[in-house]
Structure formats: structure tokens, C-alpha cells
Amino acid sequence: MELSVTQPQTRFSRASTELRALLKLAAPIMIAQLSNTAMGFVDAVMAGRVSPRDLAAVALGNSIWIPVFLLMTGILLATTAKVAERFGAGKPDEIGPLVRQALWLALVVGICGALLLINARPVLQLMGVDPDLVDPAMGYLHGIAFGFPAVALYYVLRCFSDGLGRTRPSMVLGICGLLLNIPLNYILIYGHLGMPALGGVGCGWASGAVMWFMLLGMLSWVTRAPAYKPSRLFGQFDKPQWSMIKRLLSIGGPIGIAVFAESSIFAVIALLIGGLGATVVAGHQIALNFSALIFMIPYALAMAVTVRVGQALGRGEPRAARFAAGIGIGAALAYACLSASLMLLFREPIAKMYSPDPQVIAVAAMLIVYSALFQFSDAIQVAAAGALRGYQDTRATMVITLFAYWGIGLPVGYALGLSDWLGEPSGPKGLWQGLVVGLTCAAVLLSLRLARSARARIRR
């Protein structure tokens, strides 16, 4: 009788301890991610107050640069798992050389990403975007490209800090970046302090400047704080070493492609909607921007799960790694219940925060319903993917993500929204229904893969 009472208490206590550790690690990441995403929210709100055309241009620009950014940062995310594993194994002397090679990789991918943005005009034209929106969207992208090399280097330093379990720097710098972004937007959008009034284009240049500020802030933090000294990050200069960079790419490349596959389906939908007019594009952007804001909580949990799983495996505790993954998925799913309920209840007030235009509000409120529906599958898939990064099992994640989003979600969305294959085309509503299907497929398949990976490590 006594054993039957004690055992559940022990399990509950263990779950509570793991949840507290996860949330302690995730909370600063959540604030950092929300701050970063809030910059996009501020851009959308301030551009939307100028005109629907400016909001639509920012939306189209986001549909280009955000997938490229996520591809880039996904590649660099391998740094977190590698650092966490070495930290858990008590090998700080191996961390510095690893991160120095990751910085070389970041410099290259950051410059390549900037060049892609600068030359994105053919993509907009190929997708049949309204010609009146192409020039302002490109001006916005040029401003973002200015900051891309800086944000790539910043992200490696952030992954280094996160892998050590030090997530506070990204939180502080995220908040400071947001606070800086607002006055810079005001100056550049409306033309103050002798600057020309750039409209929505000014949002891009403000964001690019903030990226450089955040890099300088993180550099100062990791070179001065005592917690980073054992890694001796800048203790010596290393030339690029292809063998180590290749190992980072072997893990980070599939992560980047998987993240890009998920984000780019949203971008492709925005571009497909681009031919339906500025009102529809603006409504889609509102729903997408708010969804991205809400998504930052489970995404932050997933990043914390990567660290918890990686450190547990570094200590040689595969059962603890599996337990951490399960708690992370449960926490993400609990949050999804809350976020979905609030989005359904307040979809119209949410839309009104972005735009006073009644037609834009109507489109946005309709699409927020579908965003609420995919909160559950989105939470599960991102947490499972975060755990799989901790296991450094990334190639299967890439294949599953490509299949779910591009093989299932986009074809279903296109068939429902823009073709007459399944009846009268329903426009943006059908495309978002395809997102629900694709994310659900990803959640199921990634959960199955995670269970298999966890069992395999325990049996070793």
C-alpha cells in the first residue's frame, strides 16, 4: 500500500523538477524570441498605419527574408547541440575551437543570405506579385540584407551561450533590440531628424541596424562574463578547418533545410496570395505575423529541450534525455490549449491592432481561426524537432518535414484554395487549411521518429 502511494509521488516529483529546469532555461529564450518577433509585429503595425500598400510590401518582404533567415539560423543551430553535449560531458576545452569554426561558417552563410535578398526581385516577379508592390518590397529587403552578416554571427554566439545553459544574454539583448527598433522605425518610416520618409522600406533599414547592435552586445557579453572564460572562445585565432565545419554542416544543414521547409511554405502561400490584391495580402500578413508571435513560446521550449537532451546525453543519461523530451512536448501542448482558445475568442480585436481597414480585419479574423486550429500540431512538431536536434538526429527530421509540408500541406492547400480540382477555389482559406493538414502530418511523423531515436540511445 505504501509503495503504491510513494511511486506516483516520485514520478510527479521528477516531472516537476524537470519542468522547472526546462522552464528556467526556456523563460529567457521565450522573452528573447518574443522580443525578436515583436520587432516584426512593430514593423507590421507601424507600416499598416501608413497604408495597406506599405503593410503589403513589408508582408512580401517578410515572405522572402524570414525563410532565408531561418535556413541560415537552422544551419547554425547545430552549435547549440554540440556545445550542450560537450558541456554536459565536462569538456569546456573543446567548446572554444568548435564555436570559432561555427563563426567562420556564420560569416559565409550571412553574406550568402544577404546576396540572396538583394537579388530577390525575380522571385517576386515570377510569383506574379502586383508590380506596384515590388519596388517597396525590394527596398525593405535591402535594409534587412544590411544586417544579415551581423545576425548570423550573433546567432552563433547565442547558440554558444544557450548550450552552456546561459540564456539570459539573448533575453536582455532581445529586449534592448526591440526598444531600439521602435524609435528607429519612427525616424525612418515618417522621416525625422533629417532622414527621408521611407514608409515601409524604413522598417527594413531599422531592423538591419538593430542586428548590428545585437551582435556588438553579445560580443561584449561573452568576452567579459566569467561564465564563458573556461571555453576560451577568443583565446586564440583559428583559420577555417573544413573537417569541423563539415561536421557542423552535417548536423546543421538538415536542420536548416527542415526549418526552411516549414517557413517557406508560409512564404510561398504569401506569394501565391500576392496576386489577389493588397487587402488579402495584408490580412494574411496579420494572421501570419500574430501566429509567428504565438509560435515563439513552443519554439523557445523546443530550444530549451535541445539543451536539456544534449546535456543529458553528454552526461551519459539517455533515459533522462527521453524524459526531458517528453516533458517538453507536454509543456508545449499545454500552452497550445491556451493559445488556441485565446485566438478563437479574440480574433477580431487581434486583427484590429494591426489595421483599421474593415476588409483587412475580416480577412485576418477568418485566417486566425485556422491558425488556432494548428496550434496543437505545431506545438508537438516543434518540440519533437527540438528533442531530435538534441539527439543530433536531423536528417530524418529534414525528410519528414519536406514530405509533410511540401508533399502534403502545399498540394492540399493549392488544390483547395487556388484550383477547381476539389470544387470552387476558396482562396486564402483553402491555403491555410492545407497548412493544418501539413503540420498535423509533421507532428505525427516526428513524434514517431523521436520515440525511435530515444529507444535506440537507451539500448546502446
Secondary structure, DSSP 4 states (H G I P E B T S, - for coil): -HHHHHHHHHHHHHHHHHHHHHHHHHHHHHHHHHHHHHHHHHHHHHHHHH-HHHHHHHHHHHHHHHHHHHHHHHHHTHHHHHHHHHHHTT-GGGHHHHHHHHHHHHHHHHHHHHHHHHT-HHHHHHTT--HHHHHHHHHHHHHHHHHHHHHHHHHHHHHHHHHTT--HHHHHHHHHHHHHHHHHHHHHHHT-TT----TTHHHHHHHHHHHHHHHHHHHHHHHH-GGGGGGTTTSS-----HHHHHHHHHHHHHHHHHHHHHHHHHHHHHHHHGGG-HHHHHHHHHHHHHHHHHHHHHHHHHHHHHHHHHHHHHTT-HHHHHHHHHHHHHHHHHHHHHHHHHHHHTHHHHHHHH---HHHHHHHHHHHHHHHHTHHHHHHHHHHHHHHHHTT--HHHHHHHHIIIIIIIHHHHHHHHT-STTSS--THHHHHHHHHHHHHHHHHHHHHHHHHHHHHHHH-
